Amino acid sequence: MPPLLPRSLSRCRLPLCPRRWLSVNAALPFLHDSLTFPRASHSPSTLSPNLIGAFVSLNGWLIVPNRKIAKGLRFFLLRDTAARSVQLVLNSPSPALIEKFARIPSESIVHITGTVSPRPQISSSLEKIEIDVEDVTLINKAQDPLPFLPSSPSLDSVKPLVRLQHRHLDLRSPALQKNIRMRSKVMQLCRNLLLDKHHFTEIETPLLFKSTPEGAREFIVPSRQTGKFYALPQSPQQYKQILMAGGIDKYFQIARCFRDEDLRADRQPEFTQLDMEMAFVTPQIIQNVVEDIIKMIFSAIKGMQFPRDKPFKRLTYRQAISTYGSDKPDLRNPLLIKDISNQVMPTDHNPVIEAIVLKNGGTLSNALRTSTCELCSTKQGSRPVTSRINELNLKDWIEGNPCLKGCRVENVDHLNSILGLEIGDLVIVHHRPHCTSGGTTPLGKARELFYEQAVKYNLLPPSKPNDFQFLWIYDFPLFTPVSNEPGQGGKAGLASTHHPFTAPKLDDIHLLQLYPNRVRAEHYDLVVNGIELGGGSIRIHNPELQKFVLKDVLKIPVGKLQTFDHLLSVLASGCPPHGGIALGFDRLCALLAGTDSIRDVIAFPKSGSGADLMVGSPSEVDRQTLKETYRIGVL
């Protein structure tokens, strides 16, 4: 352990006089050495076969292989800040050089000098050059051992919480380096396109907002004004609408947002979205801009080619639910839902009866079919039921399916023809009410799970990794029945499906007062491969209509209603019609990186409990500070 700095020296003001500096440096030689380092002429990323024979110097992390080589030959790797590595060769090294390397742990920062040499091409995948090492200088020694080695082939076996706790090590891994740098490139592409081609204005909106009942739970920030708090924004929604009233016709921001939600692979308490708003627009204008962004990004990052002047596919919410059982369907899945209500004639409450046919799915075991259907159960216990078609039940399989109990079928052959049923097939059946709310039906969930099983057992081909199927979903319900989510806290038994500022469809305004659950929203979602990539809408710009929705439809209490007074005042000042969209930037980058978790494209993500394990947040604040500064007591 180096000696502590003397108290007299700690009080010294720099610069020190030369004589005193010499005395300090003599007493603390590590002080001078730790502040200097030899400069490099190249990095592993800039080396090329054109430099063969050249003498170079390199800085980076030393990777010590866990293997023994011949006595007169030693190999190491040097990794640079771009996660590119070059092989280091010690060919008949001197004992002194061997001793130097022996004292350096893996992941230490070193300075290497040597000659660029051609590498024997045992495999075409190997780099074509290596460094014949002349000398090594230790710049900063790494702890030995480290919790894990970022360049280790067994990195994936390290527990996720350990990797989060030591995120600085994890960030050195080639995969995360690639993802984080790709994220930066995507951010730059978005900025350039919106600023240069579409003439948007980039504006930063405040992070210290106020608490309003928009939908999700908020993060609250105390202020020094007794009893008053800020709230971190769930999105810049209200500020960007205010910008429209302020004469900013095209706004965008790469915005930080905060929601105190239950976490999962595609959710974080703080996240990033590409936020846009435009005045005097239609949904089509907004969607055209978004398609331009998406096509540009996927062309630049994934090399995709899009048909010229061909827009993305469009489906209404009802079409998506009826055909795929989801409002964010994966179009790569070939299984389709068919409505067989007219053929089986249900007698109980006139439900919608639907079926999926998996060709040759009868080979799946009873246990697998049952367990898969159980995963699709509703809260009431209802779940899809399967029927395996064979020679004996082809004409009467309906009688053995509990979902079709009490139904009458006049022409089984016609039904089988509609479904395309053949011996050996599997038919999956379920019923639902005509009016649905939520994102996925039980049969929609079964469609996803049975496709996974079909791929596993070679009944259907797997999805191609770079097959991105984009589509717009529109005509969502404007309101949904209140669930256990916070919603807007109203007393009408309804909550806004997206947020309370979404405009209703013009054709449905007459239903708003008496039948709000039948009103469609001027909302649209961009979906790709089963992932909701973004959502937007045309906003309510009329203050009277906005107040009617908040007060008379959602029945928000007066106390909460007052939190929107500022917005109603803005709309009443001559606010232009406007609309916008927000794209989930983390999800977009995860999609481009080919990972299921947005943690893999965020430099410092939170754990499943919402904690930053590396820095130890959230953390406690001493009670005296809470009491004296913020007037907050802790129970």
Protein Blocks (a to p, Z undefined) as FASTA:
>chain_A
ZZdddfklmmpccdddfklmmmmmmmmmmlmmmmgccddfbdfklgcfklgoiacddddd
dddddbdddfkbccdddddfkopacddddehiafklmmmmmmpcghiacddddddddddd
fbfkbcfbdcddfbdcdfbdcddddfbdfkbfklmmpcfklmmmmmmlmmmpmklmmmmm
mmmmmmmmmmmmmmmmnopacddddfbdcdddfkpacdddddfbehiacdddfbfklmmm
mmmmnopabdcddddddddddddfkbcfbdcddddddehiafklmmmmmmmmmmmmmmmm
nopacdehiacddddfklmmmmnopabdcfkbmbdcddfklmnopaehpiaddddddehk
lmpcfklmmmmmmmmpcfkopacddddddfklmmmmmmmpmklgoiacfblmlmmmmnop
aehiacddddddfbdgdjbdfklmmmmmmmmmmmmnopaccddfklccddddehiafbdc
ddfbfklopanopacfkbmkbccdfklmmmmmmmmmlpccfbddddeehiafbdcddddf
bfklmmmmmmmmnopafklmmmmmmmmmmmmnopacdddddddfklmmmmmnopabfklm
cfbacdfkopafknopacdddfklmmmmnopacZZ
